[in-house]
């Protein structure tokens, strides 16, 4: 690959990037022209165009032109919404870049993975997802998960040696790593051999792009829309035939056909998918401004439904900036110095990244740092959550020794027995440090070691000499207490799942008000002793779980999910299973690649307050989308059945097709703007999940009231003249739809609700003013309106007021919980 151990120089990397292109598989790009064309592919558009053609050829060119105008205006509205949503999602994708650690000109640098080129030297660690196909140059205990490509469930060990027989299949390529596979354990350096579409992952992906997931709510709503469509078509066919039989030649068949088509288009919520996408993408944009990124729009609904949030304490409740708070030394060796012997950051000549390493390095004097730098690392076993320790084989002058550091309960059993006096002092120090909430690290050594000895065997065998213990403090975040309090107000229960000691976990939880007694902590060893019934009760009643391993995290989440919607915040490779299991998986931007891949939501900052605010935004979006659905279904069904029945009772059409389309168009803007509306605190104080049955029930009940109100308009005005009925019914329908919108936007009485958003208020005023003013303008003849008289206007306002009062009473009676909206 024309590369060396120092990696490529910048000019080489730049030239290769131009030659091979970016390291990414081009996904299907949606162009604005495609979005525009999509607005004209709906069956309802075909129906309206057909109606315009029939009307223009057989009746009125003016009516045909108006129908086509509404087609283009609705298409423009749909295009604007969908285009903005697409741009929002593309903007958010820029935040989801993956990064790779490579050697460039002898220096370790972190670059965005799309800038990887063949010949780059890639440094891999546990949790990384391979960004390209690589050939391993050197490695230590490297094991990969290749199930994503080969289907092999068992992890695969790798080698850097040349193969005697060249493998033809993926599973035979023991010295090759494939893009898309992940590092289970071990470390390696490898040279990139193929990127982008030339990689194995790219070749597979280019053949079949993955399909988008569809939420259960979307599936239910799609089925309901199809049911509505069939119901409407059947009803209109019966209506069409009945009118022709009963009315004979009093109504033109062409006018009746166009009327039926307009009525069908007005009742079916064909724009619902676009409106939902617009609302959810707007919510995604709001979340991004609050440092929360959603990987898919349906995750917003999931975020709002969280009832229990499981999280680690480190970095979420605490700063994750450790400082050395105390030392308990037993031998002549300094535990602070020995704990850094053979540290990886020293071997790579990079600043320390591990919080413990940073704290220890900052605590050392210059002479102590020189002592640390004199150790030569020969082999290392990194920390993992199962062993709870890390070990390194180092050379110091002529001597070799193994240094072990980790949790006291993991390290102390491997150490030689201490004199009783020292043991008493040690236990006292451990107890005092635990009550103070300090994180503890035990350091031990084993000398007289052969450099060829197996570090795995040495680490697990007794005979270590305890050097000492180190206590670290991790300050609470200033927002932790208020975040826990706010979460409680939102009906979200916080549970801490940590690998730290019960003393540390209990101290932190009590300081933030999560528990009253720091001893109310369940440990992983206790969990293993519980029966299923005891486990269910323990995970429900307790808020803090310490010394928990990844499998136990997953067990806790699975148990909680039997009763609650559960969110889980993780970041390590071992959190991937729990992230997949949880209803909502959340990770921080710097999490392991496999954890990011398993999550639904990515946090740009690890802070509980940000998660809680994200839940509030998610509930706001979900609530407003539900209100839009109820409002549009209620209005459409009410008008549909009233107009359908009225057309059977009189010898003329109760409302002309262009009037129906104008009504539909005028009401669309305020309806859609409800996505921007404010939501009262009482409404987001509990988890919100889309419930299609509840939405339909609300629409049916409120729709029945709408139908009765429409019948009142019909009864009052149908004997006067067709023009008066149509005009007054049009004005009344517009105003009642707006009244309904303002009624259902708050769970309690209207006048006690929060102030509406400016877009909703301004567009509603515009729609109402247009409906009232239009009959008095020169355009009134175009739409066959007649100016209403003052008594008629007063009757219209009275009916609208009565309708508003009826919807308020129905809302309060049927959905009377003041904290629960009709949606």
C-alpha positions, 0 to 999 in steps of 0.5 A, spaced: 500 500 500 506 504 499 505 506 506 510 505 513 509 504 520 509 512 521 503 512 516 501 517 510 504 524 510 498 529 509 500 530 501 499 523 500 493 522 504 490 528 500 492 525 493 489 518 495 482 522 497 482 525 491 484 518 487 479 513 491 474 518 493 471 519 500 470 513 505 463 512 505 457 508 501 453 513 497 446 512 500 440 514 496 439 522 495 433 525 495 433 531 490 428 537 490 425 535 484 423 528 486 420 531 492 416 536 488 414 530 483 412 526 489 406 531 491 403 530 484 403 522 485 397 521 490 391 518 488 387 524 490 391 529 486 389 524 480 382 525 482 382 532 482 385 533 476 380 528 473 375 532 476 378 539 473 378 536 466 371 533 466 368 540 469 372 544 464 370 540 458 363 539 460 361 545 464 365 551 466 373 553 465 373 557 471 371 552 475 376 547 472 382 553 473 380 554 480 380 546 482 387 546 478 389 552 482 388 548 489 391 542 486 398 546 485 397 550 492 396 544 496 402 541 492 406 547 493 404 547 501 406 539 501 413 541 497 415 546 502 414 542 508 417 536 506 423 539 503 424 543 509 424 536 513 429 533 508 434 539 509 433 539 517 434 531 517 441 532 512 443 538 517 442 533 523 446 527 519 452 532 519 453 531 527 453 523 526 460 523 523 464 517 526 471 518 527 477 514 526 484 514 530 490 513 525 497 515 524 499 520 520 506 522 519 508 519 525 503 522 529 496 519 532 490 524 529 483 523 530 480 524 523 473 523 520 472 516 517 470 519 510 477 521 510 480 515 511 484 512 505 488 506 502 495 506 506 492 509 512 495 506 519 489 505 523 489 504 531 483 499 533 481 498 540 475 495 544 468 498 541 470 500 535 467 499 528 472 498 523 471 503 518 474 500 512 477 493 510 484 493 513 490 488 514 492 487 521 500 489 522 500 488 529 495 486 535 494 484 542 488 479 543 484 481 538 477 478 537 472 481 532 464 480 531 463 479 524 456 477 525 454 483 521 457 480 515 458 473 515 452 471 520 457 467 524 455 469 531 461 467 535 467 472 536 473 471 531 480 471 533 485 475 528 492 474 527 497 479 524 501 473 521 501 472 513 496 466 511 500 460 508 493 459 504 490 464 501 482 464 504 477 465 499 471 466 504 471 471 509 471 467 515 478 464 512 481 471 512 484 471 519 489 477 518 483 481 514 478 486 518 472 487 514 468 494 514 462 494 519 465 489 523 466 491 531 472 490 536 470 485 541 476 485 545 484 487 544 487 492 540 491 492 533 494 496 528 492 495 521 493 498 514 487 500 510 486 496 504 479 498 501 475 504 502 468 506 500 464 502 495 470 498 494 470 495 501 466 488 502 461 492 506 460 497 501 459 492 495 454 489 499 450 495 501 451 498 494 447 492 492 441 493 497 440 499 501 436 498 507 429 500 508 426 505 513 423 502 519 416 504 520 413 505 527 407 501 530 403 508 530 404 509 523 402 502 521 396 503 525 394 510 522 395 507 515 391 502 516 385 506 519 386 511 513 385 505 508 379 504 512 377 511 511 378 511 504 374 505 503 368 507 507 368 514 503 368 511 496 363 506 498 359 512 501 360 516 495 358 511 490 351 510 494 350 517 495 352 518 487 347 513 485 341 515 490 341 522 488 341 521 481 335 516 482 331 521 487 333 528 484 333 526 476 335 532 472 335 537 477 343 536 478 348 535 473 351 529 473 358 532 472 357 537 477 355 531 482 361 527 480 366 533 481 362 534 488 363 527 490 370 527 488 371 534 492 368 531 498 372 525 498 379 529 497 376 533 503 375 528 508 381 523 507 387 526 511 392 525 505 397 530 507 398 526 514 404 523 512 407 530 510 404 533 516 407 528 521 414 528 517 414 536 518 412 536 525 417 530 527 423 534 523 421 540 527 422 537 533 428 533 531 431 540 530 429 543 537 432 537 540 438 538 536 439 545 539 438 542 546 444 537 544 440 531 543 440 528 536 435 523 533 437 517 528 430 516 526 424 521 527 420 515 530 425 516 536 421 522 538 415 519 540 419 514 543 423 519 547 416 522 550 414 515 552 419 514 557 417 512 564 423 510 567 430 512 565 436 508 567 443 511 567 450 511 569 452 516 574 459 518 571 459 524 567 451 524 567 450 526 575 458 527 576 463 531 572 467 525 570 473 530 572 477 526 577 482 528 582 486 524 587 483 525 594 487 521 598 492 515 598 493 509 603 500 506 602 503 500 604 509 498 601 515 503 599 513 504 592 508 509 590 501 507 588 500 513 584 507 512 580 506 504 579 499 505 577 501 509 571 507 504 569 506 502 562 500 507 561 498 506 553 498 514 553 506 514 554 507 509 549 503 513 544 506 520 546 499 522 547 496 526 553 492 521 557 485 520 556 482 515 561 480 519 567 484 515 572 490 516 568 489 524 567 488 525 575 494 521 577 498 524 572 496 531 574 498 529 581 505 527 580 511 531 581 516 532 575 521 527 578 515 522 579 513 523 572 520 521 570 520 514 574 513 513 570 516 514 563 522 509 565 518 503 565 517 499 558 511 496 557 511 489 554 504 486 554 498 489 557 490 487 558 486 493 558 480 494 563 473 490 562 467 490 566 467 483 568 474 482 571 474 489 574 481 490 573 487 492 568 494 489 568 501 490 565 507 487 564 513 492 564 521 492 564 524 497 569 532 496 568 533 489 568 527 487 572 520 485 570 514 486 574 506 485 573 502 491 575 495 490 577 490 496 578 482 495 579 476 495 584 479 493 591 474 487 591 477 484 585 485 486 587 485 485 594 483 477 594 489 476 589 494 479 594 498 476 600 495 477 607 496 483 611 498 483 618 492 484 622 493 492 624 494 494 617 488 490 615 484 494 620 487 500 618 485 499 611 478 497 612 477 503 616 480 507 610 476 504 605 469 505 609 471 512 610 472 513 603 466 509 601 462 514 605 465 520 602 463 517 595 470 517 593 472 512 587 477 507 589 483 504 585 487 498 588 494 497 586 498 491 587 505 488 583 508 481 582 516 481 581 521 476 579 517 475 573 519 472 566 518 476 560 515 470 556 510 469 562 503 469 560 500 475 562 493 472 563 495 467 567 499 471 572 494 476 572 489 471 575 493 467 580 494 470 587 501 472 590 501 479 588 503 484 593 499 490 595 502 497 594 496 501 596 489 504 594 488 511 591 481 515 592 478 519 587 473 525 587 468 526 582 464 532 583 457 532 582 454 536 576 451 543 579 444 541 575 444 534 577 439 535 583 435 540 579 435 535 573 432 529 578 427 533 581 424 535 574 424 528 572 420 527 577 415 532 575 415 529 568 413 522 571 420 519 569 423 515 575 431 515 575 435 509 576 442 509 577 446 502 574 453 503 575 459 498 576 462 503 582 461 500 589 455 501 593 458 506 598 460 511 592 453 510 588 449 511 595 453 517 597 451 520 590 444 518 589 443 521 596 446 527 595 442 529 589 435 527 592 434 520 589 434 516 595 434 518 603 438 513 605 445 511 602 444 504 604 438 503 600 443 500 594 442 493 591 448 490 588 449 485 582 451 479 587 444 480 591 441 480 584 443 474 582 440 471 589 433 473 587 427 469 585 424 472 578 418 475 583 423 478 588 427 481 582 421 484 579 419 488 586 427 490 587 428 493 580 421 497 581 422 499 588 429 501 588 433 506 585 440 505 585 444 498 583 451 498 584 457 493 582 452 491 576 455 488 570 453 488 563 448 482 563 445 484 569 444 491 566 440 488 561 436 483 566 434 490 570 431 493 563 428 487 561 424 486 567 422 493 568 420 493 561 414 488 563 411 494 566 414 501 564 417 504 557 424 504 559 430 509 556 437 507 557 443 511 557 450 507 555 456 509 552 461 502 552 462 496 548 458 492 553 452 497 553 450 495 546 446 489 548 442 493 553 441 499 548 438 494 543 433 492 549 431 498 552 425 502 548 429 508 547 437 507 547 441 513 548 449 514 548 453 520 548 457 522 542 464 520 544 461 513 546 464 506 543 462 505 535 458 499 537 454 503 542 452 509 537 450 504 532 445 500 537 442 507 540 436 511 537 438 517 540 445 521 541 447 526 546 452 531 544 453 533 552 452 527 557 448 531 562 441 528 565 438 535 565 439 535 557 436 528 557 430 531 561 429 537 557 429 532 551 423 528 554 419 534 555 420 536 547 419 529 545 412 529 549 410 536 546 411 534 539 407 528 540 402 531 543 401 536 538 401 531 532 396 527 536 392 534 536 393 535 529 390 528 527 384 529 532 382 536 529 383 534 522 379 527 522 373 531 527 373 537 522 373 532 515 368 527 518 363 532 521 363 536 514 363 530 510 357 526 513 353 533 514 354 535 506 352 527 504 346 527 508 344 534 506 345 533 498 339 527 499 334 532 502 335 538 497 335 539 490 341 543 489 348 541 492 349 544 499 356 546 497 360 547 491 366 543 489 370 549 489 367 552 496 369 545 499 376 545 496 377 552 499 374 550 505 379 545 506 385 549 503 384 555 508 383 550 514 390 546 512 394 552 514 392 553 522 391 545 522 399 544 520 401 550 525 399 547 531 406 543 530 409 549 533 404 550 539 405 551 546 403 545 551 402 546 558 406 543 563 400 539 566 400 535 559 407 533 559 408 531 566 406 524 564 409 519 559 405 520 552 405 515 547 400 515 540 394 511 541 390 510 535 384 508 538 384 514 543 385 518 537 379 515 533 375 515 539 376 523 540 375 524 533 368 520 532 365 523 539 367 531 537 366 529 529 358 527 531 358 534 535 361 537 528 355 534 524 350 536 529 352 543 528 352 543 521 345 540 521 343 546 524 346 551 519 343 547 514 336 547 518 337 555 518 339 557 511 337 551 506 330 554 505 332 561 503 337 560 497 342 556 495 347 562 495 345 563 502 346 556 505 353 555 501 356 562 503 353 561 511 355 554 511 362 555 508 363 561 513 361 557 519 365 551 517 371 555 517 370 558 524 368 552 527 374 548 525 378 554 528 374 553 534 375 546 535 383 547 534 383 552 540 378 547 544 383 541 543 389 544 544 389 545 552 386 539 556 382 543 561 378 549 560 380 554 554 381 560 558 386 557 563 390 554 557 397 557 555 398 562 550 398 559 543 404 560 538 404 566 534 404 562 527 397 558 530 394 565 532 396 569 526 394 563 521 388 562 524 386 570 524 388 570 517 383 564 515 377 567 519 378 574 516 379 571 509 372 567 510 368 573 513 371 578 508 371 574 501 364 574 500 364 581 500 369 582 495 369 582 487 372 574 488 365 572 491 362 571 484 368 567 482 366 562 488 359 563 488 358 567 494 353 572 496 354 577 502 351 575 508 346 579 512 348 582 519 342 577 522 345 572 518 352 573 521 350 574 528 346 567 527 353 564 524 357 567 530 351 564 535 352 557 532 360 557 532 359 559 540 354 554 541 359 549 537 365 551 541 361 550 548 359 543 546 366 541 544 369 544 551 364 540 555 365 534 551 372 535 552 372 536 559 366 530 560 370 525 556 377 527 557 376 530 564 383 529 567 386 536 567 393 533 565 391 529 559 389 532 552 384 529 547 390 526 543 
